[in-house]
Amino acid sequence: MTSVDGDDLAELLGEQAAFYRAVAAEYDEHALPFPGGSELSAAIDAFRPAGSVLEFACGPGTWTPQLLRHAADVTAVDGSAEMLAIAAGRVGPEPRVRFVQADLFGWRPDRRYDVVFFGFWLSHVPAGHFASFWSLVADCLRPDGRVLFVDDAHRTSEELVEGEDSPVVQRQLADGTAYRIVKVPHRPADLQRQLDGLGWRIAVHPTAGPFYGARERTRGRPRHRRDRPLDERGAQQYRLPPVGTPRMPVKLV
C-alpha cells in the first residue's frame, strides 16, 4: 500500500480531524451492520482493563462506559471537542473519568497507565506515523502495563477515490460534504508482523465480521517482547471469543 508524505500528509490529517469534528452530531447514523461487534465487546470484558486506563480517540464515548466497568479511572483523549461533549454526556457525572482534547499525533502523557485502549483508531494512523504511535503507547504504559485495541478493515468501493492501493478514503456527511481521511485496511497477520518488528509481543485476531482485535501483557520499556512465548494456557487467555456470537452493529469510525 502506498503512503502519504510531507505537506500532503499534514493536509490530510487536518482534513481527517475536521471530518470527526463535523460528523460528531450525526455519528449514530454511521454504523457497520456486520457481525463481530459483540465479540469485540466480549473481548474487552474478558481482558478486564483494570487500574488506570488511557483511552485513545474515545470519540463519542462508545467504549468508555464499558471500560469503566473494570477501571479505577479512565483518561479519555480525543481531538474533537464535539466528540468529547457527546462522550461526557454519555458517561454522565462520573468523577473517575478525565476527558482531554488533544491531537494524538502531538500529544504526550503526563503520567503512566496500567492499560492503554483504542477502539477503531489504529486504522486512521498513517504508515509514516505507525512506529512513532507505538512509541507513544510504550511511553504511556507502566512497566507491567497492558494494551488492548479493536478495529476494522472495511472500506467501500465508493470511498476508494484514490484506488485500492491508497490509504486515503473519502467519507461523506449526511448532507454530502466530503472529507478525505486515512483508513489503512490492516490484515491481522500482516499487522501482527509489523508489531513484532517493533518489539511488541502481541497476537491479532479477526472476528466474524470485518473487525479484528489484539491484546498484550507487556514487560519493560521501550521494547515489549516476552522472554518466551505464551504457553497453551496463556495463549488461550489472549484469544478473542469464538466466531458466531450474537450480532451487533458497530459504529463506523
Salt bridges, closest charged atoms under 4 A:
GLU15 OE1 - ARG180 NE 3.18
GLU26 OE2 - HIS30 NE2 3.06
ASP45 OD2 - ARG69 NH2 2.71
ASP45 OD1 - HIS70 NE2 2.77
ASP73 OD1 - ARG111 NH1 3.58
GLU94 OE2 - ARG96 NE 3.06
ASP110 OD2 - ARG98 NH1 3.11
ASP114 OD2 - ARG142 NH1 2.89
ASP139 OD1 - ARG221 NH2 3.10
ASP151 OD1 - LYS183 NZ 3.70
ASP152 OD1 - LYS183 NZ 3.01
GLU159 OE2 - ARG171 NE 2.51
GLU162 OE2 - ARG180 NH1 3.83
ASP190 OD1 - ARG193 NH2 2.22
ASP196 OD1 - ARG225 NH1 2.98
ASP227 OD2 - ARG219 NH1 3.09
